[in-house]
Each structure stands twice: as C-alpha cells, then as structure tokens.
Amino acid sequence: MSSNHETLALLLFSAFVVVTLGITTWVSRNRHGSAEEFYAGGRLFTPMENGFAIAGDYMSAASFLGIAGLIALVGYDGLLYSVGFLVAWLVVLLLVAELVRNCGRFTLADVVAARMSAPRLRVATGSASVTVSVLYLVAQMVGAGSLVALLLGGTSGAARVWTVIGVGALMIIYVSFGGMRATTWIQIVKAVLLMAGAIALTVLVLLRFHGDVNQLLKSAAERSGHGMDFLKPGLKYGGDWTSRFDFISLGLALVLGTAGLPHILSRFYTVPTARAARRSVVWSIGLIGAFYLMTIVLGFGAAALVGSDEVRRSNAAGNTAIPLLALDLGGGENSTGGTVLFAVVAAVAFATILAVVAGITLASSASVAHDLYATLRRPGRKQRSEVAVARLAAVGIGVLAIALSLLVSNLNVAFLVGLAFAVAASANLPILLYSLFWRRFTTRGGVWSVYGGLVPALLLVLFSPVVSGGPNSIISGVDFHLFPLENPGLVSIPLGFLFGWIGTVTSKDTPDEARHAETEVRSLTGAGAV
C-alpha cells in the first residue's frame, strides 16, 4: 500500500483513539469507584443505548474482517458464520437475557450462586469465563495485526507485533480508567461507525452491479477459481464425513456459544430492569441482523471485484478482503477515492477491534476479581478492593492475549472466534441452563459441567489439525493431532451437559428446594433482583 493509505488511515485511527480516550477521561472524572459503577456502569443505560453497545460488542473483527474473507474464499460455506452468529441471538432472547438480569449481579457466576454458593463452583465458572475471554481476545488481536500488515504492504512483521501491543495497551487503559461506562460509550460510537461503513460499502457494491444480485453472484463464481461450485454447499465443509461433521460442530458452537459469552452476559447488568434487558436484545438483533446481511454482499463483492486469488495472496486466511474491496470500490490503488475509502475502512476496523477488546477485557477482569479473587483471598492478609484487582487483572489478561495472538497470526479471525464460541457453549452454557431450569441440579453437577465441557474442548483443540498436522496449523512441521475436527463443539458441548447430569445424579448433596423456588420466582418475575 502507498504512503497515502498509511498516513490517512493512521490519522483517522488516531482521531478515533483520541475521541475514545477523551470519553474515558471524562467518565473517569465522574465516577465514584464502586464495584457497581466499574462492572455495570451504575445500571443507568437505556435499552437503545445498551442495544447499540451489545451490537458494538458483538460485531467484532471476526464479523467485519473474518466472515467476509471466508465468503470471498469459500463462497456458500462461509455463510454459515453469518447465519450462526445471527440465529444465536434467538437463544439469548428466549432463554438467557431476562433471566440472567434478574438472577445475577455482575458475572455468570452470580447467576449460579443464586442457587448454590459453593466457592469451588464460583472458581470453576470464573476460570471458564476467563478462558473464553482470552480466546476471543486473541481473535481480535490477530485481526489488528492482519490489517496493519496490509496497510504497510504486508512485509512488516515488526509493525504487526507493535500494533498488537498497542491495541493491548489501549484496551487496558480503557478498562482500567473508564470501566463499564467508558467501554459502553466506546462500543456505541463504534457500532454507529461500523454500520455506516458497512452500509456505504454495500451500496457501492450493489451500484457497481446496477442492483443485479444475480450478476454479482455470477461474477463472484467466475473470479473464485471454483466456478459455480463456489455458490453451492460443500466447498469447505463438503466431500468427506470429517468435513461434514466439522460443519455441524461449527454450527452448534456458533448458535449456542453466544449465550455463554461472558462479555455479552455482562451487558445485561448495565440496564435497570429485566424488561430493559429484553428490549436491549431486540435492538441488538435488528442491528446485528442488518449487519450480517451486508457481510454476505461484501464477501461475494470481494470475490467478484478483487478476486479470491488476490484476497488469498494478500492474506491466506482472507482477513483483508474488506479493505481490498474498499480500495477497488474507491477507484483502485493510488487513486484518491481508493485511498480515502481504504483509510476509512481500515480506521473503522481498528475501532471495531478496540471496542470489542475493551468489552472482553472488562468482562474477564471482572471474573478474576469478583469470582476468583473474592473467593480465594485468605483472611488475615492485606486485602485489595475488587475494583483494584480488576484493573490489575486487565493488565495480566492483556499481556496473555498479546502473546497468544502473535502465535496464531496466520489463522482466520472468524475461525478463531468459532473456537471461543465452542468453549463458551461447552463450559458456560450447560451450568447456566441447568441452574435456571433444573430443580435437582447440585453443586457437584455444576462443577462437573464446567470442567466436563472446558477441559475436553481445550484438549480437543490441542490435538486437532488447528495446532498440528494441517496445512495452516499453528505448529508446522510436526503432526501429533488425534482429533480429526477443527472445531470441538460437536463432542465437547454434549460432554458439558452430560457431565453436569452425571455429577448431579451421582451426588449425595440434597438440592435446596427453597433456594431453587426462590431463584425461579426471581428469574421469571424480577422480584428481589439487584
């Protein structure tokens, strides 16, 4: 890319950083430092504000960069991500949003603790939440590195490293100083920018083909190198049974994983009532649905106008399809329009990454402070406040995410998010649903459901083609993979539910019927909710 692209994109990105840092500074001067303020923003956001923030939190680099890239490379099979990410919100709306808001206070573990207050259960749930958050953060960091590599001509490994470090540093600043209130407003600004950018690109793609979607798809198929097979199922997840099972596994992870994502669940605590939480989801579904429809147009547009081979040459995982499409729509390389549009899209993508990593970091640091530290701290020793521990945790989690993202920089960001969704659906969703709906559920069943989903999911990924034995594996030149699927969801999600059931039916604990009845009334009516 020319120096004009680099300069303009960096200027626009810097402007966004300055604005968001200004928001963080302003918010940090108008807070009283309580846990409720830091974790939940004082519960003062309206359903519309929270809906935009949820959308901003959810529409990540995986959505903007990864999904369009996958569609540009594998066509129809890439649509699974758009469909799965959207359908997942029906599960959230019908089973999770209102009940979680009524039963919890700050984290997922609070929902479980409404029935069972065993410390080991809170530790298990907090550990799973931190694991999911770190995996999700890694995907966002990889997206940031890919974008800067394209911006600087794809040759600067040092630039990729420093970009990842810079994004990590910014997210730590946002969370440490601004808490949930600053993070929410950053996500709202980002959601508006992302929707505006996606609408502009979608309109330009459709105008290029005079509104003829059929011609768009035909052109995409012609330039894909696969002909009409590009528009049929099976290019990536067809052929042998392994690919088909991988397709099913990914679909399960995407549809069920959203309801177990810590940074999404924490957003329901930022509104005053359960009804507001439900209305927030309705707002977010409208925004997210419109956005994912546009990613389909953008993915096929990238294949038709840029070409799948060119996208692959720029980034083997397809993470740079959208910026390349913007460059072409604006008039091509070295044109003024191309430079401006490319720079705007790059800046919006940076804003997307920053806003999402801030939300994830806040949720994971809350789990460390509210669930792990508050449970494991020893009496008699000097105690720190939860908010102080959460700020320290943000630093540690940021450093860990930076290190891991540099290790997996060659993988597609949507694929990496799919792994995070699989772990969330395996470890967090079973205990959440069992706690809300199963009267006989016990503490032992809760612990077993978390570890019974979390440990197999991580082990299956470790021994999958993602890590070794595949063409794009993290560790090249070795092969110790034992599990044939790239996504563990097909096995690990049922295991999470199965271990929760086994742990409960073999437990000698007697379920507390009174607490279950109290939780049931509270979850359905909001009586006694914080």
N, C-alpha and C positions, 0 to 999 in steps of 0.2 A: 504494500500500500504506500501511496505517496505521502510526503511530509504534510500535505494539506489535510489528508484524512486524519493523520495522527494528531496534528495540532488542534483542529476543530473538535474532534471527538474528546480530546483531553480537556479542552476548555469547557465544553458542555458538561462533561462529567464532573469537572471541578466545581462548576456552578451548582450542580445538584448536591455535591458534598457540602459546599458552603451553606446552602439553604438548610439542609438537614442538620448540620452541626449547629446552625442558628436555632432551629427548633429544639434541639437537645439542650442547648444552653438556656433558652427561655424556660423550658419546662423544669430544668434542674433548679431554677431560682424560685419556682412556685410550687414546691412540694414540701411535705413535712417529714419525709423519710420513713414512713411506716411501711410495714410489710404489705398492707392492702394497697397502698399507693404504688409501691415498686412493682408488685406482681400483677395487679389488676387495674392500675390507673385510677383508683378510687371508685371503680364501677360506675362511672359517670357518662359513658359513651352512649349515644343513641343507637337504635337498631341500624339506621342507614350508615352512620359512621363506622359501626362495628362490621357491618356487611362489606363495606369497601375495604376495611382493614383485613378482614378474613380473605377476601379476594386477593388483596395485595400480598398477603402472607402465603397464599396457596399457589398463585400463578408465578412459579419460580423460574429459574434458569432452565429447568427441565421442560417447562411448558413452552417458553418463548424460544429457546435455542434447540433443546433436545428433540421435542416432538416433531417440529417442522423438519429438522435434519433427518430424522428417521423416515418420515414420509417421503422426503426427497430421495432417499437412498433405496428404500424397500417398498414404497408405494402403499398399497392397501393395508399391508400388515402393520404399518406404522400408525394406522388409525386406531388400533387397539388402545393406545395410550390416551388419545383424546376421549374416546368413549369411556374407558375405565375411570379416568380421573373425574369425569362429569357424573357418571352413574353413581359413583361412591357417595355423592352428596345426598342421594335419596336415603341411604343408610344412616347418614349423620342426622338428617332432618327427622326421620321417623323414629329412630331408636336411641339417639345419643344427646342431641343438643339440649333439649329442655330438661331431661333427667339429670344430666351432668351438672347443669347450672343449679338445680335445686339441691343436689346432694353434696357437691364439692365446695371447696373454698378457693384453692389456688392451683392444685395439681390433680392428676389422675389418682394418685394415692389417697387423696382426701375422699374421693367417692367410695373407694373400698373401705376406708377407715370408718365410714358412716355405719358400717355393719360390724367390722372386725378391726380392732385396734392393736393387733399384734405387731410389735416393732419389726419382726422379720418380714412381715408382709409388706410393710411400707418400704423397707430396704430393697426388697425384690422388685417392687413396682418402680421405685425411683431409679434403680440400676438399669432396668429395661428402657425407661424413658430417656435416660442419658445416652444409652447405646443407639437408640433410634435417632436421636437428635444429631449425634456426631456423624452417623452415616448420611443423613440428609444434608448436613453442612458440607460434607466432602463433595457432594454433587455440585453445590453452588460454587465452591472454590474452583472446581475443575472447569465450570463454565466461564468463570472470570479469567482463568489462565488461557483458555482457548480463544477468547475474544481479544485479549491483548496480543497473543501470538499472531493473530490475523492482522491486527492493527499495525504491528511492526514488521509485517512481511513474513511472518511465520518462521523466522530464523532465530529469534532471540529467546533462548532458554532462560537467561538471566531475567529478562523482562517478565516472563511468566512467573518465575519464583517471587520476584519483588511485588508483582501485582497481587498474588495470593496472600503474601504477608501484609500488604497494605489493606486489602479487604478485611482480613482478620483483625487488624489493629482498629479499623473504623468500627467494626461491629462491637468490639469490646468497649470502645468509647461510648457508642450509642446506648448500650445496655447499662454500663456502669454508672453513667451520669444521668441518663434520662429515664431509665426503667420502662414500664409498660406505656406510660403516657406518650413519651417521645417516640417509642417504637411504633405505636399505633398511628400517630400522625405521619411518620415517615412512610408507613405502609399505605396510608390513604393517598398521599401525594404520588407514590409510585404506581398505585392502581390506576389513577387518572392518567398518568403519563403512558403507562403500558397500553391501556385501552385506546388512547388517542393514537399511539404509534401503530398498533395492530389494525385499527380501522383505516388509517391512511394507507398502509401497505396493501391491505385487502382491496380497497377501492382502486388503487393503481394497478394491481394485478388484473382485476376484472376489466378495467378500462383498456388495458393492453390487448385483451382478447374480445373487446367490444361486448362484454357481458355474456359471452358464449362459453358456458362452463364445459360443454361437451368438447369444444375446441381446446380448451385449457387441458383437459384430461388427455386428449389425443396427443397433444404436443409433449406433455409430460412423459407419456408412454414412449414416444419416439426418441426422446433425448435421454431416456433412462438406461438404454442398452439392453432392456429386457422385453421390449415390445409390449403387446397387450397383456402379457403376464404381470406387468407392473400394476395393473388395475385389478388383479384377481388375488384372492387369498392364497397364501402358501409360499410367497417368495422368500420370506424369512422363517416362517413357522409352518412350513409345509414339508412334504416329502416323507421323511421317516417319522416313526412314532415318537422319537425323542423330541423333535421339534414341535410336534402337536401337543405333547404333554407340557412342554415349556410354554406354549401359548396359553394353555389352561391355567398353568401355575401363575403366569404373569397376570392374567385376567382376575384370578382370585385375589392376588396381592393388591392390585390397584383398586378393586371395588371395596374390599374390606379394610384396607390399610388406613384410609383417611380417618376412620372413626377411632383409630388408635394412635394418631399422631399427637404428641404432647403439645406442640406449638399451636395446633388447631383447637384442641380441647381447652387450652388456657384462655383462648379468646372468648369463650362463653362466660367467663367470670368477670369480664370487663363491662357488662351491662347490668342494670339494676334488678331485672326480673327474668324469670324463665320465658315469659312471653316475648320479651325483648330479644332473648337468645334465639328463639324460634324465628322471629321476624328477621334477625340478622342473617340467618341461614338462607331465608328466601331471597333477600337482597344479594347475597353472595352467589347463589345458584344462578340468578339472572345474569350477573356479570361474568361468572366463570363459564356458563353455557355459551354466551355470545363469543367469548374469547376463544374457546376451543373449536367452535365452528370456523372461526377465522384462521386458526392454525392449520386446518385442513386445506384451505385455499392457499395459504402461504407455503405449505410444504409442497403441494403439487406445482405451485407457481415457481418455486425454486428449481424443481426438476425440469420444468418446461423452459424457463428463461435462462437459467445458469447452466443446467445440465448436471446429471447425477455424477458424472466423472469429474467435473470441475469442483463440485462440492466435496467429493471424496479426496481429491488432490489437496484441497485446502486444509481439510481436517478429516481423517479417516473415519471418525465417529459421526461426522455430519453436524458438529456443534456450531459451525459457522455458516450454515445455509441462509439464515435470515439476513445477516449483514451483507452477504454476497448478493442476495436478491435485492436488497435496498440499493446497492451500488449499481446494479443493472437498471432498476426502475428509474433511478435518477439521471441516467444518461451514460452510464459506463465509467470506467476508470479514467481519472484525470479530468472529468467533466465537473463543472461547478455543481450541477444538480446532484450528480452521483456522490461527490464529496460531502455535500450538505446532508443528504439523506442517509448516507452511510454513517456519518458522525452522529446524527440524531439517534439512529437505531442503536449504535454502539453505546451511547450515553444512556438510553432507556434500558438497555440490557444490564449495564452496570448498576443503574438504580434498582432494577429488579433484584439483582443479586444482593446488594447491600441491605435492602429492606427485608428480604427473606432471611438472610443470615442473622439479622438483628432479632427477629422474632424467634428463630430457633434457639439462638444463644440464650435469650431470656428464659425460654421455657426449660431448657436443660439446666441452667444455673439455678432456677427455682427448684427443680427436682433435687439438685445437690444440696442446697441449703435447707429447704423445707422438709424434704423426705429423708435424706441421708444424714446430714449434719445434726439436725434436730433430734434424730432418733439415736445416733451413735455417740453423741458427745458424752463425755464422762463427768459425773458430778465431782465437784471439788476443784476442777481445773478452771482456768480463766476462760470465760465464755464470750464469744463474739455474737453480735446480733445476726439474725438471719440475713438481713439485707447486706451486711458487710461480707458475710460468707458468699452470698450470691455474686457479689462483684468480683471476689477472688476466683470463684468458680468460672465466671465468664472468661477470665484470662486463661485459666488452665484448659478449658474446653476449646477456646480459640486456637491455642498453640497445638493441641492434639489434632484438630481439624485441618490446620495448615499442613502439618507433617503428612497426614494420610492423603490429602488431596494431591500433593506432589508425587506420591507413589502411584496413583491411579489416573494420571492425567491423560492417558490415551483412551479412556472409556467414554461412551456417550452419557451425557448427564441425565437424560431421561431413563436410561437403563440403570444408572446408579441409584436414582430415586426409587425405581421399581424394587431394588433390593431393600431400601429403607422401609418401603411400604410393606414388604413381605415380613420383615422383622416386627413391625408395629402390629400387623394383623395376627402374628403368631404369639407374641408375648403380651401385648396390652389388651387386645380386643376380647380374648376369652375371659379374663378376670373381670373386665368391665361389664360384659353382658351377664356373666354368672352372678356377679354381685348385685346387679339390678333386678334380675328376673328369677333366680333360682333360690327358693326358700331354704333348701337343705345345704347350701354351699357353706363350706367351713374354711378355717384359716389354712389348714393343711392343703386343701384343694386349691386355695388361692396361690400359695407358694409354688405348688407343683405346676399350676397352669402357666405361671410366668416363666419359670425356668424350663418347663417342658416344651415351651414354644421358642424361647430365646436361645437356649443352648443348641438344639438341633438346627435352627435357622443359621446360626453363625458357623457351625461345623459344616453344614452342607454347602455353604458359600465357600468356605476354606478349601473343601475338597471337590469343588466344581471347576468346570472349564474357565470360569472367570479368573481364577487365581493361577492355574497351570494347565498345560495340555491343550489350549486353544490357540487359534491364530492371533487373537488380541488379548491374551492373558496378561495379568499383572506381572507375573514372573515368567519370562521367556526362557526357552532352552531346557526346561525341566517339565516333567509330567508326573504328578502324584494325585491327579484327580480320580475320584472314585464314584462321585455322584454325577450322572450324565446331564442334568438340567442346569441351566444358568440361573434360574430363579427358584428358590427353595419352597415357595409358598404352597405348592400342591401337597407337600409332605409335612412341612413344619406347622402350617395353620391347623390342620386336623389334629396334629400331635398336641398343640397347646390346649385345645378343647378336651382331647382325650385324657391328658394327664390331669387336668382340672377335675374331670369326672372321677377318675380312678382315685385321686387324692381324697376326694370328698367321701366316696362310698367306702373307702378303707379306713377312714379316720375314726378315731374314738371320741373326737370332740362332739359335743352336742350343740347343734346350731342354736343361736339365740333367737328364738321366735319373736320375742318382743322387739328386739332391735331390727329384725327384718321387717316386721309390720310397720315400725316407725319410719324406716327408710323408704318403704313402699309408699306410704302416705305422703312423705315429704317429697319424693321424686315426682309423684303424679300431681300433687296439689301445690307444692311450694311452701307448705306450712312449716315454719321453722328454718327456712333457708336463710343463709347469711346474706 
